[in-house]
Amino acid sequence: MDPLYVYIGLAAVFGLFMAWGIGANDVANAMATSIGSGALTVKQALLVAAVFEFAGAVLAGGAVTSTIRQGMIDTVAFVDQPDTLIFGMLAALLAAGVWLLL
């Protein structure tokens, strides 16, 4: 099996794990206020949260990725060892997901 597919699979699993943690952590605050005040039903709050969380990821995700790639990490330093960069990014993604659960 090509290691690239393993990296892609791990990135997908870790990314979904982190997305679940972000949703569980952030959306609950907005939903509790909206539902508790009676402004929205549970179904309405879930729909609003799903739409705007997805829209935020699509609209702002590129800027976040660009900042990490250009402003935080010198990718040129990893030209000879791309696996090291991949392992580092996977570790950061998993660590951020675990941190959200704490």
C-alpha positions in Angstrom: 0.0 0.0 0.0 1.3 3.4 -0.9 2.1 5.5 2.2 0.4 8.5 0.6 -3.0 6.8 1.1 -2.2 6.1 4.7 -1.3 9.7 5.3 -4.5 10.9 3.6 -6.6 8.4 5.6 -5.0 9.5 8.9 -5.5 13.2 8.0 -9.1 12.5 7.2 -9.7 10.6 10.5 -7.8 13.2 12.6 -9.6 16.1 10.8 -13.0 14.6 11.5 -12.0 14.0 15.1 -11.0 17.7 15.4 -14.1 18.9 13.6 -16.2 16.9 16.0 -14.4 18.4 19.0 -14.8 21.9 17.6 -18.5 21.4 17.0 -19.0 19.9 20.5 -17.0 22.7 22.1 -18.2 25.8 20.3 -21.6 25.1 18.9 -23.0 24.2 22.3 -22.5 27.7 23.7 -24.5 29.3 20.9 -27.2 26.6 20.8 -27.8 26.6 24.5 -28.5 30.3 24.6 -30.8 30.2 21.5 -32.7 27.1 22.7 -32.9 28.2 26.4 -34.3 31.6 25.5 -36.9 30.0 23.3 -35.7 31.8 20.2 -35.1 28.6 18.3 -36.2 25.0 18.6 -33.7 22.2 18.8 -34.1 21.4 15.1 -33.8 25.0 14.0 -30.7 25.5 16.1 -29.1 22.3 14.7 -29.8 23.5 11.2 -28.4 27.0 11.8 -25.3 25.6 13.4 -24.7 23.1 10.7 -25.1 25.7 7.9 -22.9 28.3 9.5 -20.2 25.9 10.8 -19.9 24.5 7.3 -20.0 27.9 5.7 -17.3 29.1 8.0 -15.0 26.2 7.2 -15.5 26.7 3.5 -15.1 30.5 3.5 -12.3 30.9 6.1 -10.6 27.5 5.8 -8.4 28.6 2.9 -7.1 31.6 4.8 -6.2 29.5 7.8 -4.4 27.0 5.7 -2.5 29.7 3.9 -1.5 31.3 7.2 -0.1 27.9 8.5 1.6 27.2 5.2 3.2 30.6 4.7 3.2 32.4 8.0 4.0 29.7 10.6 5.9 26.9 9.0 8.9 27.1 6.7 8.0 24.4 4.2 11.2 25.0 2.2 13.1 23.5 5.1 11.3 20.2 4.6 11.9 19.8 0.8 14.3 16.9 1.4 12.2 15.3 4.1 8.5 15.8 3.4 7.5 12.9 5.6 8.8 14.9 8.6 6.4 17.7 7.7 3.5 15.3 7.2 4.1 13.6 10.6 4.4 17.0 12.3 1.1 18.2 10.8 -0.7 15.0 11.6 0.6 15.2 15.2 -0.5 18.8 15.5 -4.0 17.9 14.2 -4.3 15.0 16.6 -3.0 17.0 19.5 -5.5 19.9 18.8 -8.3 17.4 18.6 -7.3 15.8 22.0 -6.9 19.2 23.6 -10.5 20.1 22.6 -11.7 17.0 24.6 -9.9 18.0 27.8 
